[in-house]
Amino acid sequence: MNGTQRSDIKPGLQVDIVLKQDQRTGRLTRGIVKELLTRSGTHPHGIKVRLTDGQVGRVKNIIGASPTPPA
C-alpha cells in the first residue's frame, strides 16, 4: 500500500518513509507513526509523518500494524 492517502495512515502503523536528506537516493527508513503532519487528504509524494523516534518524512509504503514487543 502506498502512502498518498491520509485516511490509510494512523498512529501506531509501521511504515517506510523517505527522509528529506534521502529524497535524491530514495533510501527508505522504517519506523512507527507517531503523528501525521500533512493536513490534506492526499499528497502525490506521500503523507508527511513523524515517527516515534522523532524522524520526519513522507510515507512510501505502509507495512501494517506495529510489531508487538515480546512478552
PDB file of N, CA, C and O in Angstrom:
ATOM      1  N   MET A   1       0.847  -1.172   0.000  1.00  0.00           N
ATOM      2  CA  MET A   1       0.000   0.000   0.000  1.00  0.00           C
ATOM      3  C   MET A   1       0.894   1.237   0.000  1.00  0.00           C
ATOM      4  O   MET A   1       1.861   1.310   0.758  1.00  0.00           O
ATOM      5  N   ASN A   2       0.573   2.194  -0.840  1.00  0.00           N
ATOM      6  CA  ASN A   2       1.393   3.407  -0.853  1.00  0.00           C
ATOM      7  C   ASN A   2       0.855   4.408   0.157  1.00  0.00           C
ATOM      8  O   ASN A   2      -0.234   4.218   0.699  1.00  0.00           O
ATOM      9  N   GLY A   3       1.602   5.461   0.413  1.00  0.00           N
ATOM     10  CA  GLY A   3       1.259   6.393   1.478  1.00  0.00           C
ATOM     11  C   GLY A   3       0.716   7.724   1.012  1.00  0.00           C
ATOM     12  O   GLY A   3       0.978   8.748   1.644  1.00  0.00           O
ATOM     13  N   THR A   4      -0.043   7.742  -0.089  1.00  0.00           N
ATOM     14  CA  THR A   4      -0.551   9.018  -0.603  1.00  0.00           C
ATOM     15  C   THR A   4      -1.924   9.394  -0.057  1.00  0.00           C
ATOM     16  O   THR A   4      -2.361  10.531  -0.234  1.00  0.00           O
ATOM     17  N   GLN A   5      -2.614   8.463   0.603  1.00  0.00           N
ATOM     18  CA  GLN A   5      -3.942   8.716   1.169  1.00  0.00           C
ATOM     19  C   GLN A   5      -3.830   8.862   2.683  1.00  0.00           C
ATOM     20  O   GLN A   5      -3.393   7.936   3.367  1.00  0.00           O
ATOM     21  N   ARG A   6      -4.224  10.024   3.210  1.00  0.00           N
ATOM     22  CA  ARG A   6      -4.135  10.270   4.651  1.00  0.00           C
ATOM     23  C   ARG A   6      -4.992   9.289   5.442  1.00  0.00           C
ATOM     24  O   ARG A   6      -4.619   8.887   6.544  1.00  0.00           O
ATOM     25  N   SER A   7      -6.135   8.903   4.886  1.00  0.00           N
ATOM     26  CA  SER A   7      -7.057   8.010   5.593  1.00  0.00           C
ATOM     27  C   SER A   7      -6.477   6.611   5.811  1.00  0.00           C
ATOM     28  O   SER A   7      -6.968   5.871   6.664  1.00  0.00           O
ATOM     29  N   ASP A   8      -5.442   6.237   5.054  1.00  0.00           N
ATOM     30  CA  ASP A   8      -4.820   4.913   5.197  1.00  0.00           C
ATOM     31  C   ASP A   8      -3.786   4.859   6.314  1.00  0.00           C
ATOM     32  O   ASP A   8      -3.345   3.777   6.700  1.00  0.00           O
ATOM     33  N   ILE A   9      -3.396   6.021   6.836  1.00  0.00           N
ATOM     34  CA  ILE A   9      -2.287   6.090   7.784  1.00  0.00           C
ATOM     35  C   ILE A   9      -2.806   6.510   9.152  1.00  0.00           C
ATOM     36  O   ILE A   9      -3.526   7.500   9.285  1.00  0.00           O
ATOM     37  N   LYS A  10      -2.426   5.740  10.162  1.00  0.00           N
ATOM     38  CA  LYS A  10      -2.848   6.013  11.533  1.00  0.00           C
ATOM     39  C   LYS A  10      -1.635   5.888  12.452  1.00  0.00           C
ATOM     40  O   LYS A  10      -0.702   5.145  12.148  1.00  0.00           O
ATOM     41  N   PRO A  11      -1.642   6.610  13.574  1.00  0.00           N
ATOM     42  CA  PRO A  11      -0.560   6.413  14.552  1.00  0.00           C
ATOM     43  C   PRO A  11      -0.493   4.952  14.983  1.00  0.00           C
ATOM     44  O   PRO A  11      -1.520   4.304  15.186  1.00  0.00           O
ATOM     45  N   GLY A  12       0.724   4.446  15.118  1.00  0.00           N
ATOM     46  CA  GLY A  12       0.926   3.059  15.505  1.00  0.00           C
ATOM     47  C   GLY A  12       1.237   2.136  14.341  1.00  0.00           C
ATOM     48  O   GLY A  12       1.689   1.010  14.550  1.00  0.00           O
ATOM     49  N   LEU A  13       1.000   2.594  13.117  1.00  0.00           N
ATOM     50  CA  LEU A  13       1.312   1.773  11.945  1.00  0.00           C
ATOM     51  C   LEU A  13       2.813   1.765  11.683  1.00  0.00           C
ATOM     52  O   LEU A  13       3.502   2.754  11.930  1.00  0.00           O
ATOM     53  N   GLN A  14       3.306   0.649  11.185  1.00  0.00           N
ATOM     54  CA  GLN A  14       4.703   0.562  10.745  1.00  0.00           C
ATOM     55  C   GLN A  14       4.751   0.956   9.282  1.00  0.00           C
ATOM     56  O   GLN A  14       3.992   0.434   8.466  1.00  0.00           O
ATOM     57  N   VAL A  15       5.652   1.890   8.947  1.00  0.00           N
ATOM     58  CA  VAL A  15       5.734   2.420   7.586  1.00  0.00           C
ATOM     59  C   VAL A  15       7.191   2.570   7.163  1.00  0.00           C
ATOM     60  O   VAL A  15       8.102   2.571   7.991  1.00  0.00           O
ATOM     61  N   ASP A  16       7.385   2.695   5.854  1.00  0.00           N
ATOM     62  CA  ASP A  16       8.672   3.095   5.289  1.00  0.00           C
ATOM     63  C   ASP A  16       8.525   4.534   4.831  1.00  0.00           C
ATOM     64  O   ASP A  16       7.582   4.866   4.114  1.00  0.00           O
ATOM     65  N   ILE A  17       9.460   5.398   5.246  1.00  0.00           N
ATOM     66  CA  ILE A  17       9.429   6.796   4.836  1.00  0.00           C
ATOM     67  C   ILE A  17      10.722   7.165   4.123  1.00  0.00           C
ATOM     68  O   ILE A  17      11.741   6.487   4.255  1.00  0.00           O
ATOM     69  N   VAL A  18      10.657   8.261   3.361  1.00  0.00           N
ATOM     70  CA  VAL A  18      11.855   8.856   2.777  1.00  0.00           C
ATOM     71  C   VAL A  18      12.110  10.153   3.536  1.00  0.00           C
ATOM     72  O   VAL A  18      11.271  11.054   3.545  1.00  0.00           O
ATOM     73  N   LEU A  19      13.266  10.237   4.168  1.00  0.00           N
ATOM     74  CA  LEU A  19      13.665  11.450   4.873  1.00  0.00           C
ATOM     75  C   LEU A  19      14.054  12.517   3.854  1.00  0.00           C
ATOM     76  O   LEU A  19      14.407  12.197   2.719  1.00  0.00           O
ATOM     77  N   LYS A  20      13.989  13.785   4.259  1.00  0.00           N
ATOM     78  CA  LYS A  20      14.314  14.901   3.359  1.00  0.00           C
ATOM     79  C   LYS A  20      15.704  14.711   2.730  1.00  0.00           C
ATOM     80  O   LYS A  20      15.868  14.893   1.523  1.00  0.00           O
ATOM     81  N   GLN A  21      16.691  14.351   3.538  1.00  0.00           N
ATOM     82  CA  GLN A  21      18.056  14.211   3.022  1.00  0.00           C
ATOM     83  C   GLN A  21      18.233  12.994   2.123  1.00  0.00           C
ATOM     84  O   GLN A  21      19.245  12.879   1.432  1.00  0.00           O
ATOM     85  N   ASP A  22      17.250  12.077   2.125  1.00  0.00           N
ATOM     86  CA  ASP A  22      17.338  10.870   1.303  1.00  0.00           C
ATOM     87  C   ASP A  22      16.460  10.933   0.053  1.00  0.00           C
ATOM     88  O   ASP A  22      16.321   9.934  -0.652  1.00  0.00           O
ATOM     89  N   GLN A  23      15.867  12.093  -0.228  1.00  0.00           N
ATOM     90  CA  GLN A  23      14.966  12.185  -1.375  1.00  0.00           C
ATOM     91  C   GLN A  23      15.660  11.902  -2.701  1.00  0.00           C
ATOM     92  O   GLN A  23      15.053  11.310  -3.594  1.00  0.00           O
ATOM     93  N   ARG A  24      16.902  12.307  -2.849  1.00  0.00           N
ATOM     94  CA  ARG A  24      17.626  12.062  -4.107  1.00  0.00           C
ATOM     95  C   ARG A  24      17.908  10.578  -4.316  1.00  0.00           C
ATOM     96  O   ARG A  24      17.800  10.072  -5.432  1.00  0.00           O
ATOM     97  N   THR A  25      18.267   9.886  -3.242  1.00  0.00           N
ATOM     98  CA  THR A  25      18.618   8.470  -3.365  1.00  0.00           C
ATOM     99  C   THR A  25      17.404   7.559  -3.236  1.00  0.00           C
ATOM    100  O   THR A  25      17.417   6.434  -3.738  1.00  0.00           O
ATOM    101  N   GLY A  26      16.355   8.034  -2.567  1.00  0.00           N
ATOM    102  CA  GLY A  26      15.170   7.206  -2.359  1.00  0.00           C
ATOM    103  C   GLY A  26      15.340   6.200  -1.230  1.00  0.00           C
ATOM    104  O   GLY A  26      14.541   5.271  -1.111  1.00  0.00           O
ATOM    105  N   ARG A  27      16.364   6.365  -0.401  1.00  0.00           N
ATOM    106  CA  ARG A  27      16.625   5.446   0.717  1.00  0.00           C
ATOM    107  C   ARG A  27      15.447   5.484   1.691  1.00  0.00           C
ATOM    108  O   ARG A  27      14.986   6.556   2.083  1.00  0.00           O
ATOM    109  N   LEU A  28      14.970   4.304   2.073  1.00  0.00           N
ATOM    110  CA  LEU A  28      13.818   4.195   2.959  1.00  0.00           C
ATOM    111  C   LEU A  28      14.244   3.973   4.399  1.00  0.00           C
ATOM    112  O   LEU A  28      15.247   3.316   4.675  1.00  0.00           O
ATOM    113  N   THR A  29      13.465   4.532   5.307  1.00  0.00           N
ATOM    114  CA  THR A  29      13.667   4.365   6.738  1.00  0.00           C
ATOM    115  C   THR A  29      12.381   3.790   7.309  1.00  0.00           C
ATOM    116  O   THR A  29      11.298   4.319   7.057  1.00  0.00           O
ATOM    117  N   ARG A  30      12.493   2.707   8.079  1.00  0.00           N
ATOM    118  CA  ARG A  30      11.300   2.063   8.646  1.00  0.00           C
ATOM    119  C   ARG A  30      11.089   2.533  10.077  1.00  0.00           C
ATOM    120  O   ARG A  30      12.038   2.690  10.844  1.00  0.00           O
ATOM    121  N   GLY A  31       9.815   2.754  10.422  1.00  0.00           N
ATOM    122  CA  GLY A  31       9.501   3.158  11.786  1.00  0.00           C
ATOM    123  C   GLY A  31       8.012   3.112  12.049  1.00  0.00           C
ATOM    124  O   GLY A  31       7.222   2.715  11.192  1.00  0.00           O
ATOM    125  N   ILE A  32       7.640   3.528  13.255  1.00  0.00           N
ATOM    126  CA  ILE A  32       6.255   3.537  13.705  1.00  0.00           C
ATOM    127  C   ILE A  32       5.752   4.977  13.699  1.00  0.00           C
ATOM    128  O   ILE A  32       6.420   5.871  14.217  1.00  0.00           O
ATOM    129  N   VAL A  33       4.573   5.205  13.113  1.00  0.00           N
ATOM    130  CA  VAL A  33       3.992   6.542  13.027  1.00  0.00           C
ATOM    131  C   VAL A  33       3.587   7.029  14.415  1.00  0.00           C
ATOM    132  O   VAL A  33       2.880   6.340  15.150  1.00  0.00           O
ATOM    133  N   LYS A  34       4.054   8.236  14.760  1.00  0.00           N
ATOM    134  CA  LYS A  34       3.633   8.881  15.998  1.00  0.00           C
ATOM    135  C   LYS A  34       2.523   9.884  15.705  1.00  0.00           C
ATOM    136  O   LYS A  34       1.510   9.921  16.404  1.00  0.00           O
ATOM    137  N   GLU A  35       2.722  10.712  14.652  1.00  0.00           N
ATOM    138  CA  GLU A  35       1.691  11.680  14.287  1.00  0.00           C
ATOM    139  C   GLU A  35       1.760  12.008  12.805  1.00  0.00           C
ATOM    140  O   GLU A  35       2.813  11.907  12.175  1.00  0.00           O
ATOM    141  N   LEU A  36       0.608  12.404  12.260  1.00  0.00           N
ATOM    142  CA  LEU A  36       0.508  12.811  10.864  1.00  0.00           C
ATOM    143  C   LEU A  36       0.702  14.314  10.787  1.00  0.00           C
ATOM    144  O   LEU A  36       0.110  15.059  11.567  1.00  0.00           O
ATOM    145  N   LEU A  37       1.530  14.766   9.849  1.00  0.00           N
ATOM    146  CA  LEU A  37       1.831  16.181   9.708  1.00  0.00           C
ATOM    147  C   LEU A  37       1.142  16.817   8.514  1.00  0.00           C
ATOM    148  O   LEU A  37       0.899  18.024   8.518  1.00  0.00           O
ATOM    149  N   THR A  38       0.823  16.035   7.494  1.00  0.00           N
ATOM    150  CA  THR A  38       0.114  16.557   6.324  1.00  0.00           C
ATOM    151  C   THR A  38      -1.361  16.691   6.664  1.00  0.00           C
ATOM    152  O   THR A  38      -1.975  15.752   7.169  1.00  0.00           O
ATOM    153  N   ARG A  39      -1.929  17.860   6.387  1.00  0.00           N
ATOM    154  CA  ARG A  39      -3.333  18.111   6.719  1.00  0.00           C
ATOM    155  C   ARG A  39      -4.294  17.699   5.607  1.00  0.00           C
ATOM    156  O   ARG A  39      -5.432  17.321   5.886  1.00  0.00           O
ATOM    157  N   SER A  40      -3.855  17.766   4.355  1.00  0.00           N
ATOM    158  CA  SER A  40      -4.746  17.437   3.243  1.00  0.00           C
ATOM    159  C   SER A  40      -5.001  15.935   3.177  1.00  0.00           C
ATOM    160  O   SER A  40      -4.234  15.148   3.730  1.00  0.00           O
ATOM    161  N   GLY A  41      -6.068  15.542   2.507  1.00  0.00           N
ATOM    162  CA  GLY A  41      -6.464  14.143   2.410  1.00  0.00           C
ATOM    163  C   GLY A  41      -5.525  13.292   1.578  1.00  0.00           C
ATOM    164  O   GLY A  41      -5.395  12.091   1.812  1.00  0.00           O
ATOM    165  N   THR A  42      -4.866  13.917   0.599  1.00  0.00           N
ATOM    166  CA  THR A  42      -3.910  13.192  -0.249  1.00  0.00           C
ATOM    167  C   THR A  42      -2.701  14.080  -0.505  1.00  0.00           C
ATOM    168  O   THR A  42      -2.767  15.301  -0.368  1.00  0.00           O
ATOM    169  N   HIS A  43      -1.609  13.452  -0.874  1.00  0.00           N
ATOM    170  CA  HIS A  43      -0.414  14.180  -1.306  1.00  0.00           C
ATOM    171  C   HIS A  43       0.320  13.282  -2.295  1.00  0.00           C
ATOM    172  O   HIS A  43       0.571  12.115  -1.994  1.00  0.00           O
ATOM    173  N   PRO A  44       0.672  13.809  -3.481  1.00  0.00           N
ATOM    174  CA  PRO A  44       1.277  12.963  -4.519  1.00  0.00           C
ATOM    175  C   PRO A  44       2.624  12.357  -4.143  1.00  0.00           C
ATOM    176  O   PRO A  44       2.999  11.318  -4.687  1.00  0.00           O
ATOM    177  N   HIS A  45       3.357  12.980  -3.227  1.00  0.00           N
ATOM    178  CA  HIS A  45       4.670  12.455  -2.835  1.00  0.00           C
ATOM    179  C   HIS A  45       4.618  11.660  -1.536  1.00  0.00           C
ATOM    180  O   HIS A  45       5.648  11.182  -1.061  1.00  0.00           O
ATOM    181  N   GLY A  46       3.445  11.518  -0.966  1.00  0.00           N
ATOM    182  CA  GLY A  46       3.297  10.775   0.285  1.00  0.00           C
ATOM    183  C   GLY A  46       2.931  11.691   1.434  1.00  0.00           C
ATOM    184  O   GLY A  46       3.304  12.864   1.459  1.00  0.00           O
ATOM    185  N   ILE A  47       2.202  11.142   2.377  1.00  0.00           N
ATOM    186  CA  ILE A  47       1.787  11.888   3.561  1.00  0.00           C
ATOM    187  C   ILE A  47       2.996  12.055   4.485  1.00  0.00           C
ATOM    188  O   ILE A  47       3.728  11.099   4.741  1.00  0.00           O
ATOM    189  N   LYS A  48       3.197  13.280   4.981  1.00  0.00           N
ATOM    190  CA  LYS A  48       4.328  13.540   5.870  1.00  0.00           C
ATOM    191  C   LYS A  48       3.946  13.130   7.285  1.00  0.00           C
ATOM    192  O   LYS A  48       2.881  13.489   7.787  1.00  0.00           O
ATOM    193  N   VAL A  49       4.847  12.359   7.926  1.00  0.00           N
ATOM    194  CA  VAL A  49       4.601  11.870   9.280  1.00  0.00           C
ATOM    195  C   VAL A  49       5.839  12.055  10.143  1.00  0.00           C
ATOM    196  O   VAL A  49       6.953  12.214   9.645  1.00  0.00           O
ATOM    197  N   ARG A  50       5.610  12.030  11.460  1.00  0.00           N
ATOM    198  CA  ARG A  50       6.711  11.977  12.425  1.00  0.00           C
ATOM    199  C   ARG A  50       6.686  10.587  13.039  1.00  0.00           C
ATOM    200  O   ARG A  50       5.642  10.110  13.482  1.00  0.00           O
ATOM    201  N   LEU A  51       7.849   9.943  13.062  1.00  0.00           N
ATOM    202  CA  LEU A  51       7.964   8.619  13.654  1.00  0.00           C
ATOM    203  C   LEU A  51       8.171   8.732  15.162  1.00  0.00           C
ATOM    204  O   LEU A  51       8.456   9.812  15.680  1.00  0.00           O
ATOM    205  N   THR A  52       8.025   7.606  15.858  1.00  0.00           N
ATOM    206  CA  THR A  52       8.191   7.598  17.315  1.00  0.00           C
ATOM    207  C   THR A  52       9.597   8.008  17.741  1.00  0.00           C
ATOM    208  O   THR A  52       9.791   8.483  18.860  1.00  0.00           O
ATOM    209  N   ASP A  53      10.588   7.827  16.853  1.00  0.00           N
ATOM    210  CA  ASP A  53      11.967   8.233  17.190  1.00  0.00           C
ATOM    211  C   ASP A  53      12.259   9.683  16.806  1.00  0.00           C
ATOM    212  O   ASP A  53      13.390  10.147  16.951  1.00  0.00           O
ATOM    213  N   GLY A  54      11.230  10.409  16.311  1.00  0.00           N
ATOM    214  CA  GLY A  54      11.376  11.832  16.014  1.00  0.00           C
ATOM    215  C   GLY A  54      11.708  12.160  14.573  1.00  0.00           C
ATOM    216  O   GLY A  54      11.675  13.333  14.201  1.00  0.00           O
ATOM    217  N   GLN A  55      12.029  11.168  13.739  1.00  0.00           N
ATOM    218  CA  GLN A  55      12.348  11.435  12.343  1.00  0.00           C
ATOM    219  C   GLN A  55      11.079  11.812  11.572  1.00  0.00           C
ATOM    220  O   GLN A  55       9.994  11.301  11.852  1.00  0.00           O
ATOM    221  N   VAL A  56      11.237  12.713  10.599  1.00  0.00           N
ATOM    222  CA  VAL A  56      10.114  13.191   9.795  1.00  0.00           C
ATOM    223  C   VAL A  56      10.385  12.884   8.330  1.00  0.00           C
ATOM    224  O   VAL A  56      11.484  13.119   7.829  1.00  0.00           O
ATOM    225  N   GLY A  57       9.367  12.356   7.644  1.00  0.00           N
ATOM    226  CA  GLY A  57       9.499  12.068   6.227  1.00  0.00           C
ATOM    227  C   GLY A  57       8.162  11.740   5.608  1.00  0.00           C
ATOM    228  O   GLY A  57       7.129  11.750   6.278  1.00  0.00           O
ATOM    229  N   ARG A  58       8.193  11.448   4.321  1.00  0.00           N
ATOM    230  CA  ARG A  58       6.967  11.128   3.582  1.00  0.00           C
ATOM    231  C   ARG A  58       6.821   9.621   3.426  1.00  0.00           C
ATOM    232  O   ARG A  58       7.777   8.922   3.089  1.00  0.00           O
ATOM    233  N   VAL A  59       5.610   9.132   3.676  1.00  0.00           N
ATOM    234  CA  VAL A  59       5.334   7.695   3.641  1.00  0.00           C
ATOM    235  C   VAL A  59       5.394   7.186   2.204  1.00  0.00           C
ATOM    236  O   VAL A  59       4.743   7.737   1.316  1.00  0.00           O
ATOM    237  N   LYS A  60       6.169   6.147   1.982  1.00  0.00           N
ATOM    238  CA  LYS A  60       6.251   5.493   0.678  1.00  0.00           C
ATOM    239  C   LYS A  60       5.564   4.138   0.694  1.00  0.00           C
ATOM    240  O   LYS A  60       4.969   3.744  -0.309  1.00  0.00           O
ATOM    241  N   ASN A  61       5.631   3.411   1.810  1.00  0.00           N
ATOM    242  CA  ASN A  61       4.993   2.097   1.938  1.00  0.00           C
ATOM    243  C   ASN A  61       4.390   1.965   3.322  1.00  0.00           C
ATOM    244  O   ASN A  61       4.973   2.398   4.316  1.00  0.00           O
ATOM    245  N   ILE A  62       3.213   1.359   3.368  1.00  0.00           N
ATOM    246  CA  ILE A  62       2.599   1.031   4.648  1.00  0.00           C
ATOM    247  C   ILE A  62       2.833  -0.460   4.875  1.00  0.00           C
ATOM    248  O   ILE A  62       2.393  -1.293   4.082  1.00  0.00           O
ATOM    249  N   ILE A  63       3.524  -0.787   5.953  1.00  0.00           N
ATOM    250  CA  ILE A  63       3.864  -2.165   6.249  1.00  0.00           C
ATOM    251  C   ILE A  63       2.701  -2.842   6.970  1.00  0.00           C
ATOM    252  O   ILE A  63       2.342  -3.970   6.634  1.00  0.00           O
ATOM    253  N   GLY A  64       2.120  -2.182   7.937  1.00  0.00           N
ATOM    254  CA  GLY A  64       0.987  -2.721   8.673  1.00  0.00           C
ATOM    255  C   GLY A  64       1.068  -2.351  10.132  1.00  0.00           C
ATOM    256  O   GLY A  64       1.725  -1.376  10.497  1.00  0.00           O
ATOM    257  N   ALA A  65       0.399  -3.130  10.978  1.00  0.00           N
ATOM    258  CA  ALA A  65       0.391  -2.874  12.412  1.00  0.00           C
ATOM    259  C   ALA A  65       1.805  -2.978  12.948  1.00  0.00           C
ATOM    260  O   ALA A  65       2.620  -3.752  12.447  1.00  0.00           O
ATOM    261  N   SER A  66       2.086  -2.187  13.976  1.00  0.00           N
ATOM    262  CA  SER A  66       3.426  -2.222  14.550  1.00  0.00           C
ATOM    263  C   SER A  66       3.667  -3.575  15.201  1.00  0.00           C
ATOM    264  O   SER A  66       2.742  -4.176  15.747  1.00  0.00           O
ATOM    265  N   PRO A  67       4.900  -4.057  15.145  1.00  0.00           N
ATOM    266  CA  PRO A  67       5.197  -5.353  15.745  1.00  0.00           C
ATOM    267  C   PRO A  67       5.007  -5.263  17.257  1.00  0.00           C
ATOM    268  O   PRO A  67       5.385  -4.270  17.879  1.00  0.00           O
ATOM    269  N   THR A  68       4.422  -6.300  17.839  1.00  0.00           N
ATOM    270  CA  THR A  68       4.213  -6.297  19.282  1.00  0.00           C
ATOM    271  C   THR A  68       5.502  -6.711  19.974  1.00  0.00           C
ATOM    272  O   THR A  68       6.182  -7.634  19.525  1.00  0.00           O
ATOM    273  N   PRO A  69       5.841  -6.035  21.065  1.00  0.00           N
ATOM    274  CA  PRO A  69       7.066  -6.419  21.773  1.00  0.00           C
ATOM    275  C   PRO A  69       6.900  -7.800  22.404  1.00  0.00           C
ATOM    276  O   PRO A  69       5.792  -8.170  22.790  1.00  0.00           O
ATOM    277  N   PRO A  70       7.981  -8.564  22.514  1.00  0.00           N
ATOM    278  CA  PRO A  70       7.889  -9.895  23.110  1.00  0.00           C
ATOM    279  C   PRO A  70       7.463  -9.812  24.575  1.00  0.00           C
ATOM    280  O   PRO A  70       7.843  -8.882  25.286  1.00  0.00           O
ATOM    281  N   ALA A  71       6.678 -10.784  25.017  1.00  0.00           N
ATOM    282  CA  ALA A  71       6.160 -10.761  26.395  1.00  0.00           C
ATOM    283  C   ALA A  71       7.169 -11.306  27.385  1.00  0.00           C
ATOM    284  O   ALA A  71       6.893 -11.356  28.583  1.00  0.00           O
TER     285      ALA A  71
END
